[in-house]
Amino acid sequence: MSFNYICKMKQIEIEELENWYPKNYQNKIVGRRVIIGQIIPIMDNLNSLFKVNKIGVSPLKKEIRNIIFGKGKTKILIWTQMHGNESSGTKALFDFFNFIERPGQLTYFRDKILNNCKLLCVPMLNPDGAEAYTRVNSGGIDLNRDVIDKKAIESRILQDILLEFQPDYCFNMHDQRTIFSVGKNNKPATLSFLAPSEDKERSLTDGRIETMKVIVSMNNLLKKCIPGQIGRYTDEFYPTATGDNFQKMGFNTVLIESGHYKGDYQREITRKYTFFALLQGILYTVDAGHVEDHQSYFEIPDNEKKYLDIILKNVKYQGKKSDIGILYEEKLRNNEVCFDSKVDKIEDLANYNADKIIDKVEVNFRNLADVVEWLKNKNI
């Protein structure tokens, strides 16, 4: 076995990433709401490895930019905040930029990426939605369902980039709600992955198989640090969805859904593992030959919806014993994301898990308002 082959097969270790991350992540971006005004100064100060371009403006005249770096032949397109209130991918992407600028003892892997890949990143596709902390853009359009009609400026910008750049791989970065769970113990789905379908039959095309291999690679790394918290997003075909159509057009598209980690409502732990996933996925594209068979993709458990923010167990509601499940609603107030309690279920929740489980509350709740008021008074 030659020395060059050994070097090619060198793999990044989770311990190396855990050591690098706390000292090097992009700490100027934190919390659930990330807006264009926060990231423009960071983009302006990226070093000479990066080329930053203004590629358009949103309906409310906010800049949309891309960032290009690397000199390799494998072309990778990454975009985040297609939905304005889904910022974990944006934070992880800027962590990745920091990795490129100051890799420390991981320089081998940074150079591997720069020498073998050319990356084009759109760090915030929907700046208007980010400002308002909404899924949709300022015109009420869900950009992830606008790939056919292309009514939104932002949708046209992304597709123009796609067709001009002709990427070998795409990474489509999203967030998913707390409610998504994984496995028999219904742990929170901290990360979920999807190789989008190209048709209603969910055919295993060459493109999907290649996308599955990328996901297998990411899962193999992450299951060492968040075992039982990685899910597989539904591969139902959505005729108007971006990932499904990009995959259908021949561009291998990996969907990364950043979800909940227990107690992590600002998604700061989640953003770390999203960065780990993104980095590993990109490294896979350099050493595609080492990964296991794509069939391992199907061993990743499906997402379920069995996780809640709070469960009140064995309580009385209108005189009857029951469990009460609470989900938070995210609301933007005074430019801060607040979490309002809303009763989601009143039933036996033995098959559910939650961020917080409170047992045997000695209260007879008369109505839903009583439950919400009790939670408010207890500062829960």
ZIWO-V990129 format. One record per residue. N is the residue number from 1. RES is the residue in three letters. SS is DSSP state (2 for helix, 1 for strand, 0 for the rest). OMEGA is omega as a letter, one per 20 degrees, with the letter a starting at -180 (NA if undefined). NEAR is the number of other ideal C-beta (glycine too) atoms within 12 Angstrom. Layout:
N/RES/SS/OMEGA/NEAR, N/RES/SS/OMEGA/NEAR
//
This chain:
1/MET/0/a/8, 2/SER/0/r/8, 3/PHE/2/a/9, 4/ASN/2/a/9, 5/TYR/2/r/12, 6/ILE/2/r/12, 7/CYS/2/a/16, 8/LYS/2/a/19, 9/MET/0/a/19, 10/LYS/0/a/20, 11/GLN/0/r/27, 12/ILE/0/a/38, 13/GLU/0/a/21, 14/ILE/2/r/25, 15/GLU/2/r/16, 16/GLU/2/r/26, 17/LEU/2/r/35, 18/GLU/2/r/24, 19/ASN/2/a/15, 20/TRP/2/a/29, 21/TYR/2/a/31, 22/PRO/2/a/15, 23/LYS/2/a/18, 24/ASN/2/a/27, 25/TYR/0/a/30, 26/GLN/0/a/34, 27/ASN/0/r/19, 28/LYS/0/r/20, 29/ILE/0/r/39, 30/VAL/0/r/24, 31/GLY/0/a/27, 32/ARG/0/a/36, 33/ARG/0/r/36, 34/VAL/0/a/43, 35/ILE/0/a/33, 36/ILE/2/r/36, 37/GLY/2/r/20, 38/GLN/2/a/28, 39/ILE/2/r/35, 40/ILE/2/r/25, 41/PRO/2/r/16, 42/ILE/2/r/30, 43/MET/2/a/34, 44/ASP/2/a/16, 45/ASN/0/r/17, 46/LEU/0/a/29, 47/ASN/0/a/17, 48/SER/0/r/10, 49/LEU/0/a/24, 50/PHE/0/r/28, 51/LYS/1/a/21, 52/VAL/1/a/28, 53/ASN/1/r/21, 54/LYS/1/a/20, 55/ILE/1/r/29, 56/GLY/1/r/27, 57/VAL/1/r/18, 58/SER/0/r/35, 59/PRO/0/r/27, 60/LEU/0/r/22, 61/LYS/0/r/15, 62/LYS/0/a/30, 63/GLU/1/r/29, 64/ILE/1/a/44, 65/ARG/1/r/33, 66/ASN/1/a/33, 67/ILE/1/a/39, 68/ILE/1/r/32, 69/PHE/1/a/33, 70/GLY/0/a/31, 71/LYS/0/a/17, 72/GLY/0/a/20, 73/LYS/0/r/15, 74/THR/1/a/30, 75/LYS/1/a/29, 76/ILE/1/r/42, 77/LEU/1/r/41, 78/ILE/1/r/50, 79/TRP/1/a/48, 80/THR/0/a/50, 81/GLN/0/r/51, 82/MET/0/r/47, 83/HIS/0/a/41, 84/GLY/0/a/42, 85/ASN/0/r/37, 86/GLU/0/a/44, 87/SER/0/a/45, 88/SER/2/r/46, 89/GLY/2/r/47, 90/THR/2/r/50, 91/LYS/2/r/43, 92/ALA/2/r/46, 93/LEU/2/r/46, 94/PHE/2/r/43, 95/ASP/2/r/41, 96/PHE/2/r/50, 97/PHE/2/r/41, 98/ASN/2/r/33, 99/PHE/2/r/41, 100/ILE/2/a/37, 101/GLU/2/a/25, 102/ARG/0/a/21, 103/PRO/0/a/28, 104/GLY/2/a/20, 105/GLN/2/r/18, 106/LEU/2/a/32, 107/THR/2/r/19, 108/TYR/2/a/21, 109/PHE/2/r/32, 110/ARG/2/a/32, 111/ASP/2/r/22, 112/LYS/2/r/30, 113/ILE/2/a/36, 114/LEU/2/a/28, 115/ASN/2/a/19, 116/ASN/2/a/26, 117/CYS/1/r/38, 118/LYS/1/a/29, 119/LEU/1/r/43, 120/LEU/1/a/36, 121/CYS/1/r/47, 122/VAL/1/a/46, 123/PRO/0/r/46, 124/MET/0/a/51, 125/LEU/0/a/49, 126/ASN/0/a/52, 127/PRO/2/r/42, 128/ASP/2/r/35, 129/GLY/2/r/40, 130/ALA/2/a/43, 131/GLU/2/a/28, 132/ALA/2/a/28, 133/TYR/0/r/32, 134/THR/0/r/27, 135/ARG/0/a/27, 136/VAL/0/r/28, 137/ASN/0/a/39, 138/SER/0/r/24, 139/GLY/0/r/22, 140/GLY/0/a/19, 141/ILE/0/r/31, 142/ASP/0/a/29, 143/LEU/2/a/48, 144/ASN/2/r/39, 145/ARG/2/a/26, 146/ASP/0/a/31, 147/VAL/0/r/34, 148/ILE/0/a/20, 149/ASP/0/a/18, 150/LYS/0/r/22, 151/LYS/0/a/20, 152/ALA/0/r/33, 153/ILE/2/a/29, 154/GLU/2/r/44, 155/SER/2/r/38, 156/ARG/2/r/25, 157/ILE/2/a/34, 158/LEU/2/a/44, 159/GLN/2/r/30, 160/ASP/2/r/21, 161/ILE/2/a/32, 162/LEU/2/a/36, 163/LEU/2/r/17, 164/GLU/2/a/16, 165/PHE/2/r/27, 166/GLN/0/a/22, 167/PRO/0/r/36, 168/ASP/0/r/32, 169/TYR/1/r/40, 170/CYS/1/r/46, 171/PHE/1/a/48, 172/ASN/1/a/47, 173/MET/1/a/50, 174/HIS/1/r/44, 175/ASP/1/r/42, 176/GLN/0/a/37, 177/ARG/0/r/29, 178/THR/0/a/39, 179/ILE/0/a/32, 180/PHE/0/a/36, 181/SER/1/a/35, 182/VAL/1/r/39, 183/GLY/0/a/27, 184/LYS/0/a/13, 185/ASN/0/r/17, 186/ASN/0/r/31, 187/LYS/1/r/30, 188/PRO/1/r/43, 189/ALA/0/a/44, 190/THR/0/r/43, 191/LEU/1/r/54, 192/SER/1/a/46, 193/PHE/1/r/53, 194/LEU/1/r/43, 195/ALA/1/a/46, 196/PRO/0/r/43, 197/SER/0/r/31, 198/GLU/0/a/31, 199/ASP/0/a/20, 200/LYS/0/a/13, 201/GLU/0/a/12, 202/ARG/0/a/21, 203/SER/0/r/19, 204/LEU/0/r/21, 205/THR/0/r/24, 206/ASP/2/r/16, 207/GLY/2/r/31, 208/ARG/2/r/36, 209/ILE/2/r/25, 210/GLU/2/r/30, 211/THR/2/r/44, 212/MET/2/a/40, 213/LYS/2/r/33, 214/VAL/2/a/44, 215/ILE/2/r/47, 216/VAL/2/r/35, 217/SER/2/r/39, 218/MET/2/a/45, 219/ASN/2/a/43, 220/ASN/2/r/32, 221/LEU/2/a/36, 222/LEU/2/a/41, 223/LYS/0/r/30, 224/LYS/0/a/23, 225/CYS/0/r/29, 226/ILE/0/a/35, 227/PRO/0/r/21, 228/GLY/0/a/25, 229/GLN/0/r/36, 230/ILE/1/a/45, 231/GLY/1/r/41, 232/ARG/1/a/33, 233/TYR/0/a/38, 234/THR/0/a/26, 235/ASP/0/r/33, 236/GLU/0/a/19, 237/PHE/0/r/23, 238/TYR/0/a/29, 239/PRO/0/a/19, 240/THR/0/a/21, 241/ALA/0/a/32, 242/THR/2/a/41, 243/GLY/2/a/46, 244/ASP/2/a/38, 245/ASN/2/r/32, 246/PHE/2/r/41, 247/GLN/2/a/40, 248/LYS/2/r/27, 249/MET/0/r/23, 250/GLY/0/r/22, 251/PHE/0/a/35, 252/ASN/1/a/40, 253/THR/1/r/46, 254/VAL/1/r/49, 255/LEU/1/r/47, 256/ILE/1/r/53, 257/GLU/1/r/40, 258/SER/1/a/52, 259/GLY/0/a/43, 260/HIS/0/r/43, 261/TYR/0/a/31, 262/LYS/0/r/25, 263/GLY/0/a/17, 264/ASP/0/a/26, 265/TYR/0/r/24, 266/GLN/0/r/24, 267/ARG/0/r/40, 268/GLU/2/r/30, 269/ILE/2/r/32, 270/THR/2/a/43, 271/ARG/2/r/42, 272/LYS/2/a/38, 273/TYR/2/r/47, 274/THR/2/r/48, 275/PHE/2/r/47, 276/PHE/2/a/44, 277/ALA/2/a/49, 278/LEU/2/r/48, 279/LEU/2/a/45, 280/GLN/2/r/44, 281/GLY/2/r/50, 282/ILE/2/r/48, 283/LEU/2/r/41, 284/TYR/2/a/41, 285/THR/2/r/40, 286/VAL/2/a/39, 287/ASP/0/a/28, 288/ALA/2/a/27, 289/GLY/2/a/13, 290/HIS/2/a/22, 291/VAL/0/r/31, 292/GLU/0/r/20, 293/ASP/0/a/14, 294/HIS/2/a/27, 295/GLN/2/r/15, 296/SER/2/r/23, 297/TYR/2/a/33, 298/PHE/2/r/22, 299/GLU/2/r/20, 300/ILE/0/a/33, 301/PRO/0/r/28, 302/ASP/1/r/25, 303/ASN/1/r/35, 304/GLU/1/r/25, 305/LYS/0/a/28, 306/LYS/0/r/30, 307/TYR/1/a/42, 308/LEU/1/r/37, 309/ASP/1/r/36, 310/ILE/1/r/36, 311/ILE/1/r/37, 312/LEU/1/a/40, 313/LYS/1/r/27, 314/ASN/1/r/21, 315/VAL/1/r/34, 316/LYS/1/r/23, 317/TYR/1/a/27, 318/GLN/0/r/17, 319/GLY/0/a/12, 320/LYS/1/r/16, 321/LYS/1/a/19, 322/SER/1/r/25, 323/ASP/1/r/33, 324/ILE/1/r/42, 325/GLY/1/a/39, 326/ILE/1/r/40, 327/LEU/1/r/29, 328/TYR/1/r/30, 329/GLU/1/a/22, 330/GLU/1/a/30, 331/LYS/1/r/20, 332/LEU/1/r/23, 333/ARG/1/a/13, 334/ASN/0/r/9, 335/ASN/0/r/16, 336/GLU/1/r/14, 337/VAL/1/r/28, 338/CYS/1/a/19, 339/PHE/1/a/25, 340/ASP/1/a/18, 341/SER/1/r/32, 342/LYS/1/r/24, 343/VAL/1/a/33, 344/ASP/1/a/30, 345/LYS/1/r/29, 346/ILE/1/a/24, 347/GLU/1/r/21, 348/ASP/0/a/17, 349/LEU/0/a/29, 350/ALA/0/a/17, 351/ASN/0/a/20, 352/TYR/0/r/33, 353/ASN/1/a/34, 354/ALA/1/r/36, 355/ASP/1/r/30, 356/LYS/1/r/24, 357/ILE/1/a/27, 358/ILE/1/a/27, 359/ASP/1/r/16, 360/LYS/0/r/13, 361/VAL/0/a/26, 362/GLU/0/r/12, 363/VAL/0/r/22, 364/ASN/1/a/17, 365/PHE/1/a/28, 366/ARG/0/a/15, 367/ASN/0/a/16, 368/LEU/2/a/21, 369/ALA/2/r/14, 370/ASP/2/a/24, 371/VAL/2/a/36, 372/VAL/2/r/25, 373/GLU/2/r/17, 374/TRP/2/r/29, 375/LEU/2/a/31, 376/LYS/2/a/17, 377/ASN/2/r/12, 378/LYS/0/a/17, 379/ASN/0/a/8, 380/ILE/0/NA/23
//
